[in-house]
Amino acid sequence: MMWRAYPGTPHPGWPASTDIRRLLMATYEYQCSRCGPFDVKLEIGTAPNAYGCPVCAGTARRVYSSPGLSLTSNAVAALHLSEEQAREAPAVVSQVPPRRRVPRHPHPALSRLPRL
């Protein structure tokens, strides 16, 4: 059975005291009038309307935009995950892997040709 996230419901594998909002982070966009746009990762639902600019420490207003959602297949999602993991901790190879020989099967029409 697949677990579904309902507001305030922790995952069955998490400790009971875990608040789901602390585990889920969202990227919020802000616009500083002097420095331009920047992104901030905060807990879901905790973004203020104004946030301090990381460059000039001025007040930046929150910008609302469309969410970055995409529908990908399981194979593509697994490929992206393996790429991200390889970026952080690449696999160490100590030797070149052996070359595999591909078996060559003759074309079936060759068996019907006359033999000399």
N, C-alpha and C positions, 0 to 999 in steps of 0.2 A: 504494500500500500504506500502510495506517495504522500509525503508530509506536505501540508499546505500551510503557508504563513498567514495567520490572522493577526491583526494588530494586538500587540502585547502578549502573544503566545510564543513561548520559547520552543526551540527545537527539542524533540524528545531526548536527544543525546547530550544536550547542554545542562549545566547545573540549573536548578530551579530559580536561583536568584539572578540569573542572567537576563538583562533587559535586552530585547531584540534590537532596539534602536542603537544601542552601544556597539553592536556588531555590524550594523549596516551603515556604510558611509556613502555620502552623495557628494558630487562635485557641484559647487555653486559658483556662479559668475558674478563678478563685481566690476564696476567701472569707476576708476579714479579720474577726476577732472584734470589732474596734472600728468599722471603717468600712463593712463590708458587701462585696458582691461586686464584682469587677472582672475585666476581660479583658486578656490579654497575648498578643501575636503573637510566636511563636517558631518556629524551624526545627522541622520535623516530627521527632518522636522525641527532642527535647532538653528537654522540660518537666520541671522538678524537682517533687518532691512538696510543697515549701515554696518560697514566693517572697516577696520584700519588697513590702509594700504601698506604692503610690506616694504615698499621702496621709500616713500616720503612720509609715512605715518599719518597721512591725511585721511579724511573720511571718504569712503567710497560707497556709492549706492549699489544696491543689488539689481542685477539685470536678469529679466526673465526670458528664457529661450526654450525652444523645444528640447525634450529629453533625448539623449543619445541612445536610443533603443535600436536594436537590429535583430533580425531573425536569422540565425545561422543554423546550419545542420549540425548534428552531433559530431560528424567527422571534421568539419571545419573548426568547431569549437575545441575539439581535442587537439588539433594541429596548432591552434593559437596557444593553447595551454602548454603544450610541449615546447613551443618556441620560447615562451616567456620563462619557463623553467630552465631551458638550456642557456638563456641569456644570463641568468643569475648564477647557475651552477652547471657549466658545461661538462659533458661526459669526457673523461680522460681516456685516451686511447694509447696503449703502450706499443702496439705494432699494427702493421697494415693487415686488414682482414684478408684471408685467403680468397683467391679468385675462384668463383664457382663456375663449373663447366656446365653449359646449357646442353642438354641432350638434343642431338639433331636427329630428327626422324625424317626418313626419305619421303618424298611426295608419293601419295598412293598411286598416282598414274604411272610411276616408274616401274611398278611391279608388272604392268601389263605390256611393257615394251618387249620386243623380241630379244632374246639373248644371242650373242654371237659366239 
